Amino acid sequence: MSILGIGYREQASEASLFEAIEALPVSILDITAIATLEGKRGTPQIAHLAQNLQMPVFYITRTELAAQTTKTQSEQIQALFGTGSLCEAAALAAAGPGATLLASRSISKDRMATAAIAKGPNS
């Protein structure tokens, strides 16, 4: 199972999310689900993204995020969530134990959204 991890600020537009996704160096055609922070549940950005991509969303807790080792590191995200990259950690957590990153964090030009892709060990 390949998971698209998404991180975004409250003010991020749907366009910012798609820009971060489009900046990924791999195709999202094989993605089966989206993952993001539990606190993003019910936000219009993730609802629209899931609807447009026709994918389910896994909501990841702060504890699950903090348990992930990410390739990229943001001091701000580390301070807030206990991990280096929210999108990478969300993708890894949702893909399951032994998951690996296929694409590390990409950032929208306005710096409001990030995206990463992780693949589960049995995918």
C-alpha positions in Angstrom: 0.0 0.0 0.0 1.4 3.4 -1.0 0.2 6.4 1.0 0.3 10.1 0.2 1.2 12.1 3.4 -0.1 15.6 3.5 0.8 18.5 5.9 -0.7 21.9 5.7 -1.3 25.1 7.5 -4.8 26.2 8.4 -4.6 29.0 5.8 -3.5 26.7 3.0 -5.6 26.6 -0.2 -6.5 23.5 -2.0 -4.2 24.8 -4.8 -1.3 24.7 -2.3 -1.9 21.0 -1.5 -2.0 20.1 -5.2 1.2 22.1 -5.8 3.0 20.2 -3.1 1.7 16.9 -4.6 2.7 17.9 -8.2 6.2 18.7 -6.9 6.8 15.1 -5.8 9.4 13.3 -8.0 7.2 10.3 -8.4 3.7 9.7 -9.8 0.7 9.4 -7.4 -1.1 7.0 -9.7 -0.3 4.0 -7.4 -1.4 5.8 -4.3 -4.2 4.1 -2.4 -4.9 6.5 0.4 -4.1 9.9 2.0 -2.7 10.4 5.5 -2.6 13.5 7.6 -2.7 14.7 11.2 -5.8 13.7 13.3 -6.4 17.4 14.0 -7.1 18.0 10.2 -10.2 15.9 10.3 -13.1 17.9 8.9 -11.1 20.7 7.3 -12.2 21.6 3.8 -8.7 21.2 2.3 -8.4 17.5 3.1 -12.1 16.8 2.3 -11.7 18.3 -1.1 -8.4 16.5 -1.8 -9.9 13.2 -0.8 -12.9 13.8 -3.0 -10.8 14.9 -6.0 -8.4 12.0 -5.7 -11.2 9.6 -4.7 -9.2 8.2 -1.9 -9.8 7.4 1.8 -8.0 9.5 4.5 -6.1 8.0 7.4 -5.9 10.4 10.4 -2.7 10.0 12.4 -2.4 10.9 16.0 0.5 13.0 17.4 1.8 9.9 19.2 1.9 7.9 15.9 3.6 10.8 14.2 6.2 11.2 17.0 7.1 7.4 16.6 8.3 8.0 13.0 11.8 8.7 11.9 11.7 11.1 8.9 14.2 11.8 6.2 13.8 15.6 6.3 13.8 17.7 9.4 11.9 20.9 10.3 12.7 22.4 13.7 9.2 23.9 13.9 7.5 20.6 13.1 9.8 18.8 15.5 8.8 21.2 18.3 5.1 20.9 17.5 4.7 17.2 16.7 7.9 15.4 17.9 8.9 14.4 14.3 10.9 16.1 11.6 8.2 16.2 8.8 4.5 15.9 9.3 3.8 14.6 5.8 6.5 12.0 5.9 5.6 10.8 9.3 1.9 10.6 8.4 2.6 8.6 5.3 5.0 6.3 7.1 2.6 5.7 10.0 -0.3 4.9 7.7 1.7 2.6 5.5 2.5 0.5 8.5 5.6 -1.0 10.3 8.6 -1.3 8.0 7.3 1.4 5.6 9.8 3.3 3.5 9.7 6.7 1.8 9.3 6.7 -1.9 9.4 10.5 -2.1 10.4 12.7 0.8 8.8 16.1 1.6 8.0 18.4 -1.2 6.8 21.9 -0.4 4.3 24.2 -2.1 5.8 27.5 -3.4 3.8 29.4 -0.8 5.2 27.1 1.9 1.6 26.3 3.1 1.5 22.6 2.2 3.8 19.6 2.1 3.5 16.1 0.6 5.4 12.8 0.7 4.8 9.2 -0.3 5.5 6.1 1.7 5.2 2.5 0.7 4.3 -0.3 3.1 6.6 -3.4 3.3 4.2 -5.7 1.6 3.3 -3.4 -1.4 
